[in-house]
Amino acid sequence: MTTLIIAARNITRNHRRSLMTVSAIAVGTMALLMLGEFISQIFVALETQNVVRSGHIALFRKGYFEYGGGNPAAYGIHDYQSVIDLIRDDPVLKPMINVVTPTINLFGIAGNFEGGSSRTFIGLGVIPADYNKMHHWDEHHLKMPGLAGEPLNERDETHGFIGAGLARILGLCGPLKLKGCPKQPGGDRKAAPPAAGKRRDFSGLVEEAHPPSPGPAGESAPRLDLLAATANGAPNVVGFYVDKATKQGIKEYNDAFVVMSFKLAQELLYGRGEKKAVSIVVQLHRTEDIPVARARIEKIVKDRGLNLEVKGLKQLQPFYTQAVGMFKTIFTFISVVMGMIVLFTVVNTMTMSVMERTHEIGTLRAMGIKKRGIALQFVLEGIILGGIGATLGILMGSVAADMVNHSGIMWHPPGQAYPMKLLLRTHGVSHLLLGIWAGLGVMSALAAWIPAKRAARMKIVDALGHI
Amino acid sequence: MIEDPVVVFDSVSKVYQMGEVAIPALKGVSLRIPRGRFSMVLGPSGSGKTTLLNLVGCLDQPTEGVIEVCGQLMAEISDDRISEFRARHIGFIFQNFNLIPVLSARENVEYPLALIGMKASERRDRSMAMLSSVGLADHGRHRPNQLSGGQKQRVAIARALVKEPNLVLADEPTANLDSKTGAAIIDLMHKVQEKFGASFVFSTHDPQLISHAEDVFSIRDGELIDHHREGRP
């Protein structure tokens, strides 16, 4: 106890030096905390974005993940509804699950034959009600702009959304009243007007089967014809009505994305054949349940002998894993830099302190304090300096984070469709606070240990004779 | 022949190595310091007084020879054990007082008791009693920088004696005090020595202090040239 009292009081002996040391540690802590909170916010934003789109876990027919991209129709899941029921009704999984839904991934050509333009598309077939429910997932209460968006039409299976880029390419800016959509050079291309009577192209055929339906505002929604190859290789076409164009963060995706109803996608991909699903997506209430839920689903698949493979969020969204890895590396790098600054600051302070107190060290040793007692005293001083600095830094960082969060500064993160408020995550980051606080405390103790060891090794007679 | 000595030196030498130059500070000194008396080590500057006192206080190791302090052979024990031994058996009074500046007078006196593991309440009572016996009962809360030179040396004496050591070593204890304060300090050391029965060993040039010597060891050029007993003044 006396050692602690001496250590604490010694810190006040040279006010200015202690203040400078504490300030350096506090600023380092604050910077590290704010960076950590910013990165943490990016993590949860990325997680939310990905979970909303793809869920936490997905089941595919074996081999789909490696080869199915080239021919999704060939890797369909038979009797997908019974698999969904198995998962949905499982007593272990039930409390964890938000949505279990079949989806279809497909690609083909989207044509606006009235506008005389076409473009390859990447399509997603979803059950609208499930899709809408999935888009309301917000475990971290981020309320990200454009995430929930307008709901997908649950009543009419021929309606859906497309990417804003695709709308632009297909000349739908006007009909969809898209803002910030540059006019096509040379004006909107118009196809030659169809000959009198029925059109004899794919579009005409589809129109016969699916007459135009009114849009959400009672107006007629612009129509596209979607062409794809069925499971047996035959071309197939369906009529698709665009309710809305939504921005996608990545240009290639924005220029090709189509989200349609599951039934329409089935019709396009399987025609009159057996209707399957390409994947079964599971969205949980909480991301942290992924390992348990995944293990349980794998057990069900194995026990039932299903020809399915189970993939988790990290496999489904490799970009997410890469982005998290990159930010973790940046954070680690900056933490090391900050740690070095703290290390050298504390080493410098404690070395000065040892030099000034050499005579005192000799006296204490003469009185009977052991070498480790002397070392402990200086290490304690380092820990106290580090503790005060880190605590101040945490307080300063918390205030600064609050100010940033209320400043309304906007930024446009890479891969995001809409600009976001610059936010620092201040809730659910106790591990970050504790980690930084303890890390810098340990660093201060280590930094103090170097001069402390030197102090402890001094010869008593030399220390007493030191002037 | 001194019976039951508190310190025994047997052919003790100490050589300091300054780079490639070896400087002998003590040359084969053999002596026996009596228990319970005021012993003085006298000699001119550079004669080896401080080296001898350092060895007696177990602050340094001899290059050659055997040292026994309070019945303990110093060559046989580790640095930690020597520290414990000093904490229990030896008190130091320094020329510059060497009080811990961040501790109050009472805390300075109490500190040696903490080192030997005494309970806090007992430490407090004993340190206050010790401060009273050196006439500083009202100065317990004062930090060293709030005390005069004489008061600091009184605190240092209280600190050296509070654990009731067998041996008290004092290196020029009156050198930084005026003659009146020095006389008062000498008188105080006599009183506490009588009260606690400790053996005092001084290194000094101060004639006033020398006049109180009971045993005198004279050193010159690292050799013991004389030892004689005086009557108690």
Chai-1 contact restraints between the chains, C-beta under 6 A:
chainA,res_idxA,chainB,res_idxB,connection_type,confidence,min_distance_angstrom,max_distance_angstrom,comment,restraint_id
A,T2,B,Y111,contact,1.0,0.0,6.0,A-B,restraint_1
A,T2,B,A114,contact,1.0,0.0,6.0,A-B,restraint_2
A,I6,B,V102,contact,1.0,0.0,6.0,A-B,restraint_3
A,R9,B,V102,contact,1.0,0.0,6.0,A-B,restraint_4
A,N10,B,V102,contact,1.0,0.0,6.0,A-B,restraint_5
A,T363,B,N98,contact,1.0,0.0,6.0,A-B,restraint_6
A,A366,B,L59,contact,1.0,0.0,6.0,A-B,restraint_7
A,A366,B,F92,contact,1.0,0.0,6.0,A-B,restraint_8
A,M367,B,P112,contact,1.0,0.0,6.0,A-B,restraint_9
A,G368,B,S83,contact,1.0,0.0,6.0,A-B,restraint_10
A,G368,B,R86,contact,1.0,0.0,6.0,A-B,restraint_11
A,G368,B,A87,contact,1.0,0.0,6.0,A-B,restraint_12
A,G368,B,L115,contact,1.0,0.0,6.0,A-B,restraint_13
A,K370,B,D80,contact,1.0,0.0,6.0,A-B,restraint_14
A,K370,B,S83,contact,1.0,0.0,6.0,A-B,restraint_15
A,I460,B,L59,contact,1.0,0.0,6.0,A-B,restraint_16
A,V461,B,N54,contact,1.0,0.0,6.0,A-B,restraint_17
A,V461,B,L59,contact,1.0,0.0,6.0,A-B,restraint_18
A,V461,B,D60,contact,1.0,0.0,6.0,A-B,restraint_19
